[in-house]
Structure formats: structure tokens, C-alpha cells
Amino acid sequence: MFGYIKAHKPELKIAEYETYKAIYCGLCRQLGRSYGMVARMTLSYDFTFLSVLMMALAENQPDYQARRCPANPLKQCMMAELDSIQSYCADCAMLILYYKIQDDLHDKGVASRSRAVLLLPAVRSAHKKAADKLPEMDRIIAESMQLQAELESKKQVSVDEACEPSAQAMAYILSSISTQPTEQRVLGRLGYLIGRYIYLCDALDDLEDDWKKGNFNPFLQDGHPNQNQVQAAIGSLYMTIAEAAKAYELLEPKRFDSILANILYLGLKQTVDTIAEKKEVGTDDRPL
């Protein structure tokens, strides 16, 4: 999975960090309960964000319980649950994972294809179970992946065009967590920007690797990787972060506002900065 949507931990208060960790551990537990131990290995911060957001907007308070950690049975972890939220997030994670594996099967890198082949049998059964629970979401994600493949098969695709399928899929996922029309529209906009952000982060992160393998990358349409392309990617990401923050400000979370603000105002930028640091080569056009 991606893991680009995460908190900037140094700026979290102790209580906020413990709450964030409890939601993370609760999602890990739910992945294991719903899809088995292997599913726990797919846990990502992206769906922890979804879980925090859903709990923030819910009417009821989460339930916190100390439970044994499967990774370390001698240790107890505080885990947060609220109604079916963790189950919903686990289902979404399995749907996304399945189509990510399908995409990796067409990767030109041997390691990525081999890993996808090994994981596919286990992920296929998890996908069927999740798709039975969320059929419309499965359809939307499948269609977005098909459109993504069609776009990436073209010779020239703009960055905005390349982002669109991922952005639309995430817009649907977030808008689905509310039944209030106004809140749905805001969540849809936030989801669209989060989907765009994830796609751009992944493209920037994989820039040099995609060039070597001959894979599609929206920032690689003018030749080899260079600093100009990196700067264009970073600029687009910063703009997307700013728009996502504006969308979030239209929501009225009942709790966890400081955690969500940390993720959206600090965590997203920190992720981009960390990726960018690995790409620094100065201001010339030398390959990265």
C-alpha cells in the first residue's frame, strides 16, 4: 500500500499520538479479524486517516480497549473501535489492495511482478469478500483502474489527466462515509484532492525507478528524470495540499480535529519534503 497520508508525529501531543496509535492498532486488529493475519501486513496510514476521519464525524465516541498485540503477544495495546467504521476501512483497504496488485502484474520490473503473483491468490479471496459487502465501491474502483490503464497507454497524457481516475475513486470513497448532502460534497472534494495527492506522491517517489523500467510516469514525458520535473511535481503537490486543507476547513468534526489538522497541514507536506530530499540534485538537468 502507499502510506503517504500520515501524521507528523513530532507535532502531536502525547494524548493525540496515543489516540492516533489506538485507531491504527484497532484497524490492524480488524484487518486480521476480517481477512486473516496476512491482511495485517497491508496496514497503511492512508486508511488510518480514513478511520480517524470517520470517527471524527460520527455521533458516538469510540470505544477504547487494551488488547493483546498479535505481533507481540506479551504486550497489550490500546485499540479504538466505533460501530462498523474499522470494518468499513478494512473492506476499502482490501479493494484498493486487490487492484494495486492487478496493476503491479503489468509492471515492467521483475520484483514487482513476482511479488504481485505471490500475493494475488490470497488477495483474490479477500477481494471477493470485500466486493460482496461493497459492490458499488468495487465497481467504481475497477472502472477507475481501467481508465487509468487506458490513459497510461497513450503517448502523451497531462499530469491532471493522469491523476483523474485515482482522484475520482477516492472522492467516491470519502463521500460515501456521510449521508448528509452538504457533508458528502465536501468529503467528495477532500477525497478527490487526497486521491490526486496519493497519485502524485507515488509518481514522484517512483520517478527514477519508472524511468529505468520503462514504466509510465506523468512526470517522465520529456525524457529522463531531471530537477525541473521534480520541481514541477513538488509544486503540484503543494498546491493540492493547500486545496485539501481548504476543503477540510468546511467540515465540522466532533472530535480529533487536532489530529486531522496535523495530518493535513503538516503530515502531507512532510511526506512530500521527505520524498523530495531523496531527489535533490541541484538546479541542473542531470539525471537523478
N, C-alpha and C positions, 0 to 999 in steps of 0.2 A: 504494500500500500504506500501512500505518499507521505503523510505525516508532516505536511507543511503548515497546517493550521494549529499552532500550539502557543501556549502561554510563554511570556518572557519571565521565567521563574525568579530571577534576582529582584524583580519589582513587585512580586506578590508578597503580601503579608503572610505570616505563618498560618493563620486560620484559613486564608484564601487558598494557600498551597495545599493544606490538608483536605479541604473540600474538593479541590480540583483532583487530587490524587484519589480520593474516595470515589468520585464519579468514574475516573479512569479504571480503577480496580473493579468497580461494580460492573462496568461494561465488559471487562475481561471475564468476569465470572459468568455473565450472561452469554457471551460467545461460547464458553465451554458448555453451559447447560443446553444451549440451543443446537450447537453444531459440533461439539466434541472438542477434545484437547487441542487438536491441530489448529482449530479456528482461533484459539487464543493467540497463536503466533502471528496472526494477521492484525492484531490490535493496532490501531493508529490514533494519533492525536486528532486527526480530522473528524472522526466520528465521536471522539470525546467532546469536541466542540459542539457537535450536533446535540449530544446528550445534555451538555450544560445549557445550551440554548433552550431546549425543550423543557427542561426542569425550571429554567428561569421564567418561562411564560406560563407554566402550569399553575392551577389554582392551589393545589396542595403542596405541602412541604415534603421533601424527600425523606425517606426512612434510612437512617444510618445504623449499620450493624457491624460489629467486629467478627470477621470470619477468617478461616484458615486460608492462607495463600497456597495454591497448588504448586507454584514454583518453589516455595519454601514452606513446607508443611509445619515447621516448628514456629513459624511466625504468623501472627494474626494481623490482618489489615482491616481498616475501616472501609466499608463499601456502601455506596449510596444507591438506592433504588427508588423509583417512583412510578407506580402503576405499571404500564406496559412500555414505558419510554426506553429502557435499556434493551428490551426485546426488539422494539422497532428499529433502534440504531444497529443492533446486531444483524437484523434482516437486511437493512440497507447496505451494510458493510459487505455481506456475502454476495449481494447482487453486483456491487461495484467490483469486488474481487474477481468474480467469475468473468466479467467482460474485460477486466485488466489482463487476466490470464489468456483469454482468447486473443487479445491484441498482441501479447508477448509471443504467441505462437508464430506470428508473422514478422517478428523482429529478426534483423539480419545478423544479430550476434548469437553465437552458438550457446553461450552460457544462459542467456535469457530464454531461448527456445527450449533448452534442455530442462531448465527449472519449470517452465510452463507445462511441459509434457509430464513431468513427475507430479505436479500439483493438480493437474486437470481432473483425474478420476475422483479425488476426494472433494474437490471444489464443485464438481458437476452435481453430486448428490446434495450438497449444501445449497446450490443454486436452485435446484428443483423445489426444495422445501421452502426457501425464501420466496420464490416466484409464486408458489401456491398461496402464500399469505399476502403478497403484494403484487398481484398480476399486472395492474396498470403501471406501477412503477417499473416493473421488469420490462414491459413493452416500451416505455419511454426511454429507458437506458439503452435497450437493444437498438432502437431506432437512432439514437444519438451516436452510438458506436458505428452503425452502418454509414451514417452521414459523415462521420469523422474519417472513416476509411476511404470514402469516395472523394472527399476534399483532399486528403493527403496523397491520392493517386494522381492529382493534377500537377502540371509542371509549375504553375505559379499560383500561390494562394496567399492572400494577405494575412497578417497576424490576426486581425479581427475576425476574418472568416474562419481561420483555424481554431480559434477559441470558442466559436459559437456553439457547437454541439455539447461540449462539456459544460459550458455556462448554462445552456437551456436545461440540461439534465439536472444540474444542481439547483436551478431555480425551481424545478418541479418538486424536488425532494424537500426543500425548505418550505415552500408554500403549502405543502401537504400537512405540515405539523400544526396548522391552525384551521379553525372553521369560521373565523371572523374575516369577512371580505377585506376590510382595510388592512388588517394584520397580514393576511395572505399576500396582498400586493407588496407590502414592504418586505416580507420574508422572501418573496419571489425575486425582488430586486437584489436583496442581500445575497441570496443563493446564486443568482446569475453572476455577481461580482466575485463571489468565493470560487465558483467553478472556473471563471476566467483566470483568477489568481493561481489556482492549483495547476491549470494547464500551462500557464506562462512560467511558473516556478519550475515545473518539470522540464519544460523545453530549455530553459536557461541552465538548469542543473546538468542536463544531458547533452549540452551543445557540442562539446568536443567529441564525446562518445558517439553521438549520432553521425557526426562528420566522418569519423573513422569507419563506422559500419555501413555508411551509405543510407542511413535511415532518414525519414522525413523529419525536418525541424523547421518551424516557421521563421527562425532567425538565420537559416542557412541557405537562403535562396540566391545569395550574391557571392557564393564561393566559400572559401574556408572560414572558420571562426576567426573573428578579429574583435578588437576593442570597441569598434563602432557598433557592432551587433550587440555586444554585451551591454553597452550604454543604452542602446535602444530598448533592450529587454528590461533593464532596471527602471528606466523612465516609465515604461508602460505599466510595470508592476507598482511603482509608487503611486501612479495615477489611479490604478484600480483599488489600492488600499484606501486612498482618500475617499473615493466614491463609496466603498463598502462601509467606512466609518460614518459617512453621512446617512446612509440607509439605516444603519443600526440606531442612530440617534432618534429615528422616528418610532422605534419600538418602546414599549413600557414594561421592562422586565420587573417581575415581582421580587426577585432575588438574584444574586450572583452578578449584579451589574458591574462590580469592580473586576471580577474575573473575566467577563466578556470584553470589557473595555481594555483590559490588559492584553488580551489576545489580539483584538482588532487594531488597537493603537500602537502597541509595542511589539507583540509577538510576530505579526506578519512582516513588519519592517525588519526585525532581527533575522528572520529566516532569509529574506532577500539579501540582507547585508552579508550573512554567513556564506551564501552561495556566491555572491559577487566577489568576496575576498579570495576565493579559490580561482577566480578567473582573471585577477589583476595581472596585466602585462605592460602597463604604461599606456601611452596615448598613440602608439604607432599601430600599424596593421599587421604586426607579426602574428602567426598562428598561435593559439593559446597552448 
